[in-house]
Amino acid sequence: MSDRAQVGVVGCGDVLRVYMAGLQRFPRLAEVVWCSDRDRERARAAAAAHGVPRAGSFEDLLRDPAVDIVVNLTPPNAHAEVIESAVSAGKHVFTEKPLTAAVETARQALASAASHGVRVGAAPDTFLGAAAQTARAAVDQGEIGEPIGAVAFATNGRVDAHHPNPGAFFGPGGGPALDVGPYFIAALVNLLGPVATVSGLSRVGSAIRRVRRDGGGVLEIPVGVDTHATASLAFASGAVGTLVASFDIWDHELPAIEVYGTEGTLAVPYPTRYDGDVRVRRHEDERWHVLEPVLPSVVEVPREKIRGLGVLDLAQALRGGTQRTSAALAFHTLE
């Protein structure tokens, strides 16, 4: 590998922008050198927009020996095929969440990666940010005593409002469990350790999703996946948790994540971002306290959305570091 990881991106859709915003913030660690897409014109346009030197097909990207890491930003149903192709070409892979759209295809893809001697990493990587690491430090330091239970509400009632392809959220590979669920599961595992057992229920909210577009029209989308799910989680540590993942909770007064301990309560912000206030209230406290972050922020303005820390995590692991956005964590989250 060169001094910095050479990165090739496959899938130049809506999420590419936030990955480029993150990766270009750390040019000493990684450099994006390829944009590829089924639509070659879209790949070339993306490369021109972001100053990436090469663009073309995925096959062209895989033939370039300079590419160390493939960043997979394709839709979930394509993840397994992209991972298989990339690892067979000897490339390390970082994929958007979920790892794949099904546990069995994920198992096969990771077995293939192992046989070719390459690494796989996967989103979500937001638990690497200041908010989640501050919350983890609070748990480790006993701020709330022994964790007893947790609740997590992955609510995203307007997920489709401004997306250019909202139908993908309501077909195979979509749904709240695979879309927003991984952020919350990874965040809970970061705080409480692995899940030992899980049980749950889910259902379709409405058979037709009516989406009001910015131009004033209404798009009617047939719903092919369950859009409201609830689960009980038993962690190996002994804590128990409740997770709700839903596209049908439009308005609410629910927390994102709260952890309840023998000595107090920890409130963790919505885990789709790296930053945010982590609050604690011990049983004897009269009010909530905002904890001092244990890491600096990676965003330049409040609520800025960037991605890419997981790619950098993989790049550092290739130099001998510990890979925290590992295939094992991604598989456990998916399972």
C-alpha positions, 0 to 999 in steps of 0.5 A: 500500500502507498502512504495513504489508501487509494480508494475507489467508489462504486455507486455515485448516488445521493450518499456519495456527497457526504462520503466525499465531504468526510474523506476529503477532510483527511487527505493524509489518510485516504485519497479517492481516485476512482468513481464507478457506476452502472451509469458511466456518465453519472460516474464521470459527472461525480468524478468531475464534481469532486475532483476525482481523477478516474471514472468508469465502470466497476470492472475498470476500477477493479482492474486498477492495481493502485486501488486498495479499498473499494467503498461500496455505496450501491443499494443494499440488494447489490452489496453482496455481489459487489463485495464478492467481486471486489474481494475476488479482485484482491481489494479490501472493501468498506460497504454502506449499511447493511453489510448485505440484505440477508444474513446468508449472503453476508456469511458467504461474502465474508467467507470469500473475503477470508479466502482471498486474504482481504478485509471487509468493513461496514457502516454504520461508523457513527459510533466512532464519533464524539457522541457515541465514544463519550457515551461509551466512556460514561458507561465504562467509568460507571457514571450510571452504575451497572446498566440495567436496560435501554430503549432505542427509537429509530423513527424516520417517518419522513424518510422518503420526503426528499430522496430521489428514489424513495421507492427503494425504501419500501421494497426488498432490501429496504424497510426501517430494520435495514435502513435506520436499524443498523445505526441503533444496533451498532450504537447499543452494542458499542454501549452494552456489548453483544446481543445474546437473544432477540425476539420481535414483531413487525408489520406493514403500516400502509399498503401504499405509501403516498409521498408528496414531492417538492413540486407538489405532486404525490407519488404512490409507492406499493409497500413490499416490506414491513415498515414498523418493527419492535424488538426485545434484546437481551445482551450478553452483559445482562442488560435488556433493551427495547428497539422500535424501528419505524417509518410510520412514527411521524410525530413523537416525543420519544428519546433516541437512545436512553440507558438506565443504570443502577445509579442513573440514566444516560441520554444518547443523541440520534446515532446517524451523526457523529456528534451531539450532546450526551446527557447524564442524570444520576438519581440524586441529581436535580437536572440533566448534565451535558458531558464533556466530549472525550473526542473532538468533533469531526464536523465544522458546523452543527448538524453537518452530515458527513461520512467516511470515518469507517473507511479511514478506520479500515485504512489504519487497520491495514497498517496494523491498527485495530479495525473497529468497523469490522466485518464481525461487528457488521455481521452481528449487527445484521444478524 
